[in-house]
Amino acid sequence: MKIDSPYSENVIDPAITSYQIDNGNGLSSHVLVAGNPEDPCVLLLHGFPELAFSWRKVMLPLAAAGYHVIAPDQRGYGRTTRSDNRFNGDVASFRLYNLVQDALGVVAALGHKSVHSVVGHDFGSSVAAWCAVTRPDIFNSVVLMSAPFAGTPKANSTQNSIATIDHDALAQLNPPRKHYQWYYSTQEANNNMQQAAQGIHNFLRAYYHCKSADWADNNPHELKSWAAEELALLPTYYVMHKSMGMAETVATEMPDTAVIESNNWLTETELAIYAAEFQRTGFQGGLNWYRCVTSGQFNDELRNYSGKTIDIPCMFIAGACDWGIYQKPDEYQAMQSNACSDFKDSHLISGAGHWVQQEQPNKVTEALLQFFKHQ
């Protein structure tokens, strides 16, 4: 059902329309849509802490090029409702396999039997990758953004690569450190961010800033191993000081007024959309995604696909200043050499950090359209 846009015209083009749909998997999904429904479908999947709104700058150019562009607020986010976002709720509903079911439901509800390309950013990259692994009959190509996919888990292993982190060794460093995904899996993480001492608007401003190309200390490079000393080379928004929450971690890098006023990729008006949505919903829905990974309790389901590669055409896009490319040692290389049998290209875009489709939307759009044209 088409609904009135929750966003004003000064933050999103009115040609991008809003729908509230039953996705067939328990959700009432809020979806942003652009383009002709008769055109090939492109599905855009956001990450954390973002929204369908994060795709606003690429949707209309993709639609103008002849695609029906669909961007949902994913499970636990924004205006999508009926998910159990409690810490003590139905965590299993946020596991990757079920997030794929959500994506399939959105596509079907909007009248498509196939998807020309599924594009995922950040944690949405993992969902897109598993869409490609599990349903290549529906998804014809895949674009992974900012988070590489190293492949399906090994059949004889009870762990994924991130589960090999030595947390005791991190805690023994000077100063002691902890990994952000395990922090995000704690009960206190949501309140620390939603009720940040600096206010949620300023928390998000600092968080988005320090993971962008605007933060001068983002000079990513490959890590040699999963050893604590190597992981400690990551910025503190990935490997945090043990005594700090995320709100305190990013507060030290809050940009000054001049930097904020000169920011043309995320204005104060645009940032206010994120702040209002996460103030209303909290972060717990998105944090539950991390809990499914760190707990390891849903790995058996994914091991059903052990040894299977992504066999549809695949491309990777990230900002050249994005540590997300290398936060998991060896995964960027494994994606290209092992995980994907038809890997086409990797674009590391200058002038962008982690929020690449917002920081450099024109370059992202150009790379996407070149890829789509040849599929």
Secondary structure in CASP SS format (residue, H / E / C, confidence):
PFRMAT SS
TARGET T0000
AUTHOR 0000-0000-0000
METHOD secondary structure of the structure
MODEL  1
M C 1.00
K E 1.00
I E 1.00
D C 1.00
S C 1.00
P C 1.00
Y C 1.00
S C 1.00
E C 1.00
N C 1.00
V C 1.00
I C 1.00
D C 1.00
P C 1.00
A C 1.00
I C 1.00
T E 1.00
S E 1.00
Y E 1.00
Q E 1.00
I E 1.00
D E 1.00
N C 1.00
G C 1.00
N C 1.00
G C 1.00
L C 1.00
S E 1.00
S E 1.00
H E 1.00
V E 1.00
L E 1.00
V E 1.00
A E 1.00
G C 1.00
N C 1.00
P C 1.00
E C 1.00
D C 1.00
P C 1.00
C E 1.00
V E 1.00
L E 1.00
L E 1.00
L E 1.00
H C 1.00
G C 1.00
F C 1.00
P C 1.00
E C 1.00
L C 1.00
A H 1.00
F H 1.00
S H 1.00
W H 1.00
R H 1.00
K H 1.00
V H 1.00
M H 1.00
L H 1.00
P H 1.00
L H 1.00
A H 1.00
A H 1.00
A C 1.00
G C 1.00
Y C 1.00
H E 1.00
V E 1.00
I E 1.00
A E 1.00
P E 1.00
D C 1.00
Q C 1.00
R C 1.00
G C 1.00
Y C 1.00
G C 1.00
R C 1.00
T C 1.00
T E 1.00
R C 1.00
S C 1.00
D C 1.00
N C 1.00
R C 1.00
F C 1.00
N C 1.00
G C 1.00
D C 1.00
V H 1.00
A H 1.00
S H 1.00
F H 1.00
R C 1.00
L H 1.00
Y H 1.00
N H 1.00
L H 1.00
V H 1.00
Q H 1.00
D H 1.00
A H 1.00
L H 1.00
G H 1.00
V H 1.00
V H 1.00
A H 1.00
A H 1.00
L C 1.00
G C 1.00
H C 1.00
K C 1.00
S C 1.00
V E 1.00
H C 1.00
S E 1.00
V E 1.00
V E 1.00
G E 1.00
H E 1.00
D C 1.00
F H 1.00
G H 1.00
S H 1.00
S H 1.00
V H 1.00
A H 1.00
A H 1.00
W H 1.00
C H 1.00
A H 1.00
V H 1.00
T H 1.00
R C 1.00
P C 1.00
D C 1.00
I C 1.00
F E 1.00
N C 1.00
S C 1.00
V E 1.00
V E 1.00
L E 1.00
M E 1.00
S C 1.00
A C 1.00
P C 1.00
F C 1.00
A C 1.00
G C 1.00
T C 1.00
P C 1.00
K C 1.00
A C 1.00
N C 1.00
S C 1.00
T C 1.00
Q C 1.00
N C 1.00
S H 1.00
I H 1.00
A H 1.00
T H 1.00
I C 1.00
D C 1.00
H H 1.00
D H 1.00
A H 1.00
L H 1.00
A H 1.00
Q C 1.00
L C 1.00
N C 1.00
P C 1.00
P C 1.00
R E 1.00
K E 1.00
H E 1.00
Y H 1.00
Q H 1.00
W H 1.00
Y H 1.00
Y H 1.00
S C 1.00
T C 1.00
Q C 1.00
E H 1.00
A H 1.00
N H 1.00
N H 1.00
N H 1.00
M H 1.00
Q H 1.00
Q C 1.00
A C 1.00
A C 1.00
Q C 1.00
G C 1.00
I H 1.00
H H 1.00
N H 1.00
F H 1.00
L H 1.00
R H 1.00
A H 1.00
Y H 1.00
Y H 1.00
H H 1.00
C H 1.00
K C 1.00
S C 1.00
A C 1.00
D C 1.00
W C 1.00
A C 1.00
D C 1.00
N C 1.00
N C 1.00
P C 1.00
H C 1.00
E C 1.00
L C 1.00
K C 1.00
S C 1.00
W C 1.00
A C 1.00
A H 1.00
E H 1.00
E H 1.00
L H 1.00
A C 1.00
L C 1.00
L C 1.00
P C 1.00
T C 1.00
Y C 1.00
Y C 1.00
V E 1.00
M E 1.00
H E 1.00
K C 1.00
S C 1.00
M C 1.00
G C 1.00
M H 1.00
A H 1.00
E H 1.00
T H 1.00
V H 1.00
A H 1.00
T C 1.00
E C 1.00
M C 1.00
P C 1.00
D C 1.00
T H 1.00
A H 1.00
V H 1.00
I H 1.00
E H 1.00
S H 1.00
N C 1.00
N C 1.00
W C 1.00
L C 1.00
T C 1.00
E H 1.00
T H 1.00
E H 1.00
L H 1.00
A H 1.00
I H 1.00
Y H 1.00
A H 1.00
A H 1.00
E H 1.00
F H 1.00
Q H 1.00
R H 1.00
T H 1.00
G C 1.00
F C 1.00
Q H 1.00
G H 1.00
G H 1.00
L H 1.00
N H 1.00
W H 1.00
Y H 1.00
R H 1.00
C H 1.00
V H 1.00
T H 1.00
S H 1.00
G C 1.00
Q C 1.00
F C 1.00
N H 1.00
D H 1.00
E H 1.00
L H 1.00
R H 1.00
N C 1.00
Y C 1.00
S C 1.00
G C 1.00
K C 1.00
T C 1.00
I E 1.00
D C 1.00
I C 1.00
P C 1.00
C E 1.00
M E 1.00
F E 1.00
I E 1.00
A E 1.00
G E 1.00
A C 1.00
C C 1.00
D C 1.00
W H 1.00
G H 1.00
I H 1.00
Y C 1.00
Q C 1.00
K C 1.00
P C 1.00
D C 1.00
E H 1.00
Y H 1.00
Q H 1.00
A H 1.00
M H 1.00
Q H 1.00
S H 1.00
N H 1.00
A H 1.00
C E 1.00
S C 1.00
D C 1.00
F E 1.00
K E 1.00
D E 1.00
S E 1.00
H E 1.00
L E 1.00
I E 1.00
S C 1.00
G C 1.00
A C 1.00
G C 1.00
H C 1.00
W C 1.00
V H 1.00
Q H 1.00
Q H 1.00
E H 1.00
Q C 1.00
P H 1.00
N H 1.00
K H 1.00
V H 1.00
T H 1.00
E H 1.00
A H 1.00
L H 1.00
L H 1.00
Q H 1.00
F H 1.00
F H 1.00
K H 1.00
H C 1.00
Q C 1.00
END
